[in-house]
Amino acid sequence: MRAPPHALLATALLLAACGEKPAPAPVVTLSPARDTIPTQFTDVTTGAWLGGSSWAVLAPPDERVGLADAGTGKLRELAAGRTAKELRNPSTLFRAGDTLYVGDWGLRRVSKWTLDGRFAGAVPTTDAVRGALPTARDAEARYYLELRPRPGPDGSGNRDSAAVLRAGPALERADTAARLAPFDIAKVTSDAGERFERRVFSGADVWGVLPDGSLWVGRVYDNRVDWRDPAGAWHRGDPLPDRVLEVTRYDRELFVRRFPPELRSTAEQLPFAPVKPPFEDGLTSPTGDAWLEKSRAPVDSSRRYHVVDRRGKLREEVRVPGQGRIVALSPGAALVAEPSRDGIRLLVFDVPAAPAPADKR
């Protein structure tokens, strides 16, 4: 019988920790912040660089998209007003070329905007992609989106793998560009019966796309980045060095506190992974690298990122001080969303140029 995903992940991390360690990557700490932009958003999940000092950010809990100007420190809303007909429930955001794309689950479409915030049309989602919304687009006008299996009434469908789909300009004729690992789930028994639930703190594969159609996938159970070139050939990345972080009682308590008091007893009954995944998220830099957001312990004073090049090799480790996380990158800067008393504040950090790859001749 095949071992469950959480056991495979724990074993892989332990072997990586005990085995022969590669030479440490250069470490760069981003500090101090160059610019600060206050917001009243409750959360910012992703962003996009729009050129110069301008950024777009997505705040799904607030159902808003903001356009931030680091030069002036001001923020304005895209499609201002909750009655704006162009935007209702934004849930994805990305830039491709000279266009900003915003996926809207309420309107079931991806809308197009100029980089200065003017509406430029929309593409409705289709049955060919099961109503999913894209999160990337290449220079040949092909959209990329993630399609998860149908969970079914008891959640057992989540044991199947997901896929990265590539579709045409009208979100038609979708084909599979990559396969992703299934969620780590466990069977939970309650008064309502049996149900499969995803383990809290378990990981998932992450991915991104370059303009030329190259695609990278961060393999959470193998802790590496694989690349698919424009011709469709896969190139296996090197294993990445990481700490083994146990899911502690304090981690569980912090998770449960996120819920309203009336729901905390239910949250306590969810299954928890024994160890944290090597990374929690990822994003693509304009220079063509994959940035993996590494898992952290509650006592960590900074957040770490592994920068992996197109050969699948670790180029450097970037550290961001405080509790913030990078939501967007420009060729020389990182936009960090950091919780504050009044809402999320956006910080712009300069990112030094990556060191040149070592000559292995």
C-alpha positions as CSV (number, residue, x, y, z in Angstrom):
1,M,0.0,0.0,0.0
2,R,1.2,3.5,-0.9
3,A,2.1,5.7,2.1
4,P,-0.2,8.7,2.7
5,P,1.1,12.1,1.3
6,H,1.8,13.5,4.8
7,A,4.1,10.5,5.5
8,L,5.9,10.9,2.2
9,L,6.4,14.6,2.9
10,A,7.8,14.0,6.4
11,T,10.1,11.3,5.1
12,A,11.4,13.4,2.3
13,L,12.1,16.4,4.6
14,L,13.9,14.2,7.1
15,L,16.0,12.5,4.4
16,A,16.9,16.0,3.0
17,A,17.9,17.2,6.5
18,C,20.0,14.1,7.2
19,G,21.6,13.6,3.8
20,E,24.4,15.4,2.1
21,K,23.7,19.1,2.1
22,P,24.4,21.2,-0.9
23,A,26.4,24.4,-0.7
24,P,24.4,27.1,1.0
25,A,22.8,29.7,-1.3
26,P,23.5,33.4,-0.9
27,V,21.2,35.0,1.6
28,V,19.7,38.5,1.0
29,T,17.7,40.3,3.6
30,L,15.4,43.0,2.3
31,S,15.6,46.1,4.5
32,P,14.5,48.8,5.1
33,A,11.3,49.4,3.2
34,R,11.6,52.1,0.6
35,D,7.9,53.1,0.4
36,T,4.7,52.5,2.5
37,I,1.1,52.6,1.2
38,P,-1.6,52.3,3.9
39,T,-4.8,50.4,3.1
40,Q,-8.0,49.4,4.9
41,F,-8.0,46.0,3.3
42,T,-8.4,43.0,5.7
43,D,-6.2,40.8,3.5
44,V,-4.2,41.0,0.2
45,T,-3.6,37.7,-1.5
46,T,-1.8,38.7,-4.7
47,G,-0.6,41.6,-6.8
48,A,0.9,42.7,-10.0
49,W,3.5,45.3,-11.0
50,L,2.0,47.8,-13.5
51,G,5.2,49.7,-14.3
52,G,7.2,52.5,-12.6
53,S,5.9,52.9,-9.0
54,S,2.4,51.5,-9.7
55,W,1.0,48.2,-8.4
56,A,-2.3,46.4,-8.5
57,V,-3.4,44.3,-5.4
58,L,-6.3,41.9,-4.9
59,A,-8.3,41.8,-1.6
60,P,-10.8,39.0,-2.0
61,P,-12.4,39.3,1.5
62,D,-13.2,42.9,0.7
63,E,-14.1,42.1,-2.9
64,R,-11.9,44.9,-4.1
65,V,-8.9,45.5,-6.4
66,G,-6.7,48.4,-5.5
67,L,-4.3,50.4,-7.6
68,A,-1.4,51.6,-5.5
69,D,1.2,54.3,-6.3
70,A,4.3,53.9,-4.2
71,G,5.5,57.3,-5.4
72,T,2.6,59.2,-3.8
73,G,1.7,56.6,-1.1
74,K,-1.9,56.6,-2.3
75,L,-4.4,53.9,-3.2
76,R,-7.4,54.0,-5.4
77,E,-10.0,51.4,-6.2
78,L,-10.4,49.7,-9.5
79,A,-14.0,50.1,-10.7
80,A,-14.7,52.2,-7.7
81,G,-18.0,51.6,-5.8
82,R,-19.7,48.3,-5.0
83,T,-22.3,48.9,-7.6
84,A,-19.8,49.2,-10.5
85,K,-21.0,46.9,-13.2
86,E,-17.5,46.0,-14.5
87,L,-16.4,44.2,-11.3
88,R,-18.4,42.3,-8.6
89,N,-16.4,39.5,-6.9
90,P,-12.7,39.6,-7.9
91,S,-10.8,36.4,-7.1
92,T,-7.8,36.3,-9.4
93,L,-5.4,38.9,-10.7
94,F,-2.4,38.9,-13.0
95,R,-0.6,41.0,-15.6
96,A,0.3,39.9,-19.1
97,G,1.9,42.4,-21.5
98,D,0.2,45.8,-21.3
99,T,-3.0,44.4,-19.8
100,L,-4.2,43.7,-16.2
101,Y,-6.5,40.7,-15.9
102,V,-9.0,40.2,-13.1
103,G,-11.0,37.0,-12.7
104,D,-14.5,37.6,-11.3
105,W,-16.4,34.5,-9.9
106,G,-19.6,36.5,-9.5
107,L,-19.7,37.6,-13.1
108,R,-18.0,34.3,-14.3
109,R,-15.5,36.1,-16.5
110,V,-12.0,37.5,-16.6
111,S,-12.0,41.2,-17.3
112,K,-9.3,43.2,-19.0
113,W,-8.0,46.6,-17.9
114,T,-5.4,49.0,-19.1
115,L,-2.4,49.5,-16.8
116,D,-3.9,52.9,-15.7
117,G,-7.2,51.2,-14.7
118,R,-9.6,51.6,-17.6
119,F,-11.9,48.8,-18.5
120,A,-11.0,47.1,-21.8
121,G,-13.4,44.2,-22.2
122,A,-14.0,40.8,-20.7
123,V,-13.9,37.1,-21.6
124,P,-16.5,34.8,-20.1
125,T,-15.5,31.5,-18.7
126,T,-16.7,28.3,-20.4
127,D,-17.7,24.7,-19.8
128,A,-14.4,23.7,-21.5
129,V,-12.6,24.7,-18.3
130,R,-15.6,23.9,-16.0
131,G,-16.1,27.6,-15.2
132,A,-12.6,28.0,-13.7
133,L,-10.8,31.4,-14.0
134,P,-7.3,31.8,-15.4
135,T,-4.3,33.0,-13.3
136,A,-1.8,33.5,-16.1
137,R,-1.5,34.2,-19.8
138,D,1.5,33.8,-22.2
139,A,2.6,35.8,-25.2
140,E,0.6,33.6,-27.6
141,A,-2.7,34.6,-25.9
142,R,-3.1,31.3,-24.2
143,Y,-4.6,31.3,-20.7
144,Y,-3.5,29.0,-17.8
145,L,-5.7,27.9,-15.0
146,E,-5.8,25.3,-12.2
147,L,-8.6,22.7,-12.3
148,R,-9.2,20.7,-9.1
149,P,-11.1,17.4,-9.1
150,R,-14.8,17.4,-8.1
151,P,-14.8,16.7,-4.4
152,G,-18.1,14.9,-4.3
153,P,-20.6,14.9,-1.4
154,D,-18.1,13.3,1.0
155,G,-14.9,15.0,-0.2
156,S,-13.4,11.8,-1.4
157,G,-12.8,13.2,-4.9
158,N,-10.0,15.3,-3.5
159,R,-7.9,12.2,-3.4
160,D,-7.4,12.6,-7.2
161,S,-4.8,14.9,-8.7
162,A,-5.4,18.4,-10.1
163,A,-4.3,19.8,-13.4
164,V,-2.9,23.0,-14.9
165,L,-4.9,23.6,-18.1
166,R,-3.9,25.7,-21.1
167,A,-6.8,27.2,-23.1
168,G,-7.2,29.5,-26.1
169,P,-8.1,33.2,-26.1
170,A,-11.8,32.4,-25.6
171,L,-11.1,29.8,-22.9
172,E,-11.8,27.0,-25.3
173,R,-10.1,23.8,-26.4
174,A,-8.3,23.3,-23.1
175,D,-5.5,20.8,-22.8
176,T,-3.4,19.6,-19.8
177,A,-0.1,21.4,-19.4
178,A,0.9,19.8,-16.0
179,R,-0.4,17.4,-13.4
180,L,-0.4,18.4,-9.7
181,A,-0.2,16.3,-6.6
182,P,-3.5,15.5,-4.8
183,F,-4.3,17.2,-1.5
184,D,-3.3,15.4,1.7
185,I,-6.7,14.4,3.1
186,A,-7.9,12.3,6.0
187,K,-11.2,10.6,6.9
188,V,-13.1,12.4,9.6
189,T,-16.0,10.7,11.5
190,S,-18.7,12.9,13.1
191,D,-22.4,12.7,14.0
192,A,-23.1,13.6,10.4
193,G,-21.2,10.6,9.2
194,E,-17.8,10.1,7.5
195,R,-16.2,12.8,5.3
196,F,-12.7,13.4,3.8
197,E,-11.1,16.6,4.9
198,R,-7.9,18.2,3.9
199,R,-5.2,18.2,6.6
200,V,-4.6,21.6,8.1
201,F,-1.0,22.8,7.3
202,S,-0.6,20.3,4.6
203,G,0.9,21.6,1.3
204,A,0.0,21.8,-2.3
205,D,1.9,22.1,-5.6
206,V,2.3,25.7,-6.8
207,W,3.0,26.8,-10.4
208,G,3.6,29.8,-12.7
209,V,4.0,30.7,-16.3
210,L,6.5,32.8,-18.3
211,P,5.6,34.8,-21.4
212,D,7.3,32.3,-23.8
213,G,5.0,29.5,-22.5
214,S,7.5,27.9,-20.1
215,L,5.8,26.6,-17.0
216,W,7.2,25.8,-13.6
217,V,5.7,23.5,-10.9
218,G,6.9,23.5,-7.2
219,R,6.5,19.9,-6.2
220,V,5.5,20.0,-2.5
221,Y,6.1,16.3,-1.7
222,D,9.5,16.3,-3.5
223,N,10.5,19.8,-2.5
224,R,11.9,20.9,-5.9
225,V,10.9,23.0,-8.9
226,D,10.4,21.3,-12.2
227,W,10.2,23.2,-15.5
228,R,8.3,22.5,-18.7
229,D,9.9,24.2,-21.7
230,P,7.9,25.8,-24.6
231,A,8.3,22.6,-26.6
232,G,6.7,20.5,-23.8
233,A,9.8,18.8,-22.4
234,W,10.1,18.5,-18.6
235,H,13.3,19.3,-16.7
236,R,13.6,18.0,-13.2
237,G,14.9,20.5,-10.6
238,D,17.3,19.9,-7.7
239,P,16.0,19.1,-4.2
240,L,15.9,22.2,-2.1
241,P,17.3,22.5,1.4
242,D,14.8,23.1,4.2
243,R,14.2,22.8,7.9
244,V,11.7,20.2,9.2
245,L,9.0,22.2,10.9
246,E,6.7,20.2,13.2
247,V,3.1,21.4,13.5
248,T,3.1,22.4,17.2
249,R,0.3,22.9,19.7
250,Y,0.9,26.6,19.4
251,D,0.4,26.4,15.6
252,R,-2.9,24.6,16.2
253,E,-4.0,27.3,18.7
254,L,-3.2,30.1,16.3
255,F,-5.2,28.4,13.5
256,V,-8.3,27.9,15.7
257,R,-8.2,31.5,16.8
258,R,-8.9,32.6,13.3
259,F,-12.4,31.3,13.5
260,P,-15.4,33.0,15.3
261,P,-15.9,31.6,18.8
262,E,-19.0,29.6,17.7
263,L,-16.9,27.7,15.1
264,R,-13.8,27.0,17.1
265,S,-14.9,23.6,18.5
266,T,-15.5,22.5,14.9
267,A,-12.1,23.8,13.7
268,E,-10.4,21.8,16.6
269,Q,-11.8,18.6,15.1
270,L,-10.2,19.0,11.7
271,P,-7.2,16.7,10.9
272,F,-3.8,18.3,11.2
273,A,-0.6,17.4,9.3
274,P,2.3,16.3,11.5
275,V,4.8,18.6,9.7
276,K,4.6,21.8,7.7
277,P,5.2,21.6,3.9
278,P,8.5,23.0,2.6
279,F,6.7,25.9,1.0
280,E,3.3,27.6,1.2
281,D,3.0,29.6,-2.0
282,G,4.9,30.8,-5.0
283,L,5.1,33.6,-7.6
284,T,7.0,34.2,-10.8
285,S,9.4,37.1,-11.1
286,P,9.5,39.3,-14.3
287,T,13.1,38.0,-14.8
288,G,11.9,34.4,-15.2
289,D,12.6,32.9,-11.8
290,A,10.3,31.0,-9.4
291,W,10.0,32.4,-5.9
292,L,8.8,29.8,-3.3
293,E,7.4,31.2,-0.1
294,K,8.8,28.9,2.6
295,S,7.0,27.7,5.6
296,R,7.8,29.4,8.9
297,A,7.7,28.8,12.6
298,P,5.6,31.1,14.8
299,V,8.8,32.5,16.4
300,D,10.5,33.4,13.1
301,S,11.3,37.1,12.7
302,S,11.4,37.0,8.9
303,R,9.8,35.1,6.0
304,R,12.1,33.2,3.6
305,Y,11.9,32.8,-0.1
306,H,13.9,30.4,-2.3
307,V,14.6,31.8,-5.7
308,V,14.9,29.0,-8.3
309,D,16.2,29.6,-11.8
310,R,15.0,28.0,-15.1
311,R,17.5,25.1,-14.6
312,G,15.7,24.2,-11.3
313,K,18.6,25.3,-9.2
314,L,18.5,27.4,-6.1
315,R,19.9,30.8,-6.9
316,E,19.5,32.6,-3.6
317,E,17.5,32.9,-0.4
318,V,15.6,36.1,0.2
319,R,14.4,37.1,3.6
320,V,11.7,39.6,4.4
321,P,11.6,41.0,7.9
322,G,8.4,41.0,10.0
323,Q,5.1,39.3,9.4
324,G,4.5,40.4,5.8
325,R,4.6,38.4,2.6
326,I,5.6,39.2,-0.9
327,V,2.5,39.5,-3.2
328,A,4.2,40.9,-6.4
329,L,7.6,41.5,-7.9
330,S,9.1,44.0,-10.4
331,P,12.5,43.6,-12.0
332,G,14.1,45.4,-9.0
333,A,11.5,45.5,-6.2
334,A,9.2,43.4,-4.1
335,L,5.7,44.5,-2.9
336,V,5.0,43.1,0.6
337,A,1.6,43.0,2.3
338,E,1.9,43.3,6.0
339,P,-0.9,43.2,8.6
340,S,-1.2,46.4,10.8
341,R,-3.7,47.7,13.3
342,D,-5.7,49.7,10.7
343,G,-5.5,47.1,7.8
344,I,-3.0,45.7,5.4
345,R,-0.1,48.1,4.6
346,L,1.9,47.7,1.4
347,L,5.7,48.0,1.6
348,V,8.0,48.3,-1.3
349,F,11.5,46.8,-0.8
350,D,14.4,47.1,-3.2
351,V,15.7,43.6,-4.4
352,P,19.4,43.4,-5.2
353,A,20.4,41.8,-8.4
354,A,20.7,38.0,-8.1
355,P,24.3,36.6,-8.1
356,A,25.6,35.2,-11.3
357,P,25.4,31.3,-11.6
358,A,28.7,29.6,-10.6
359,D,30.8,28.4,-13.5
360,K,30.9,24.6,-13.3
361,R,33.4,24.0,-16.0
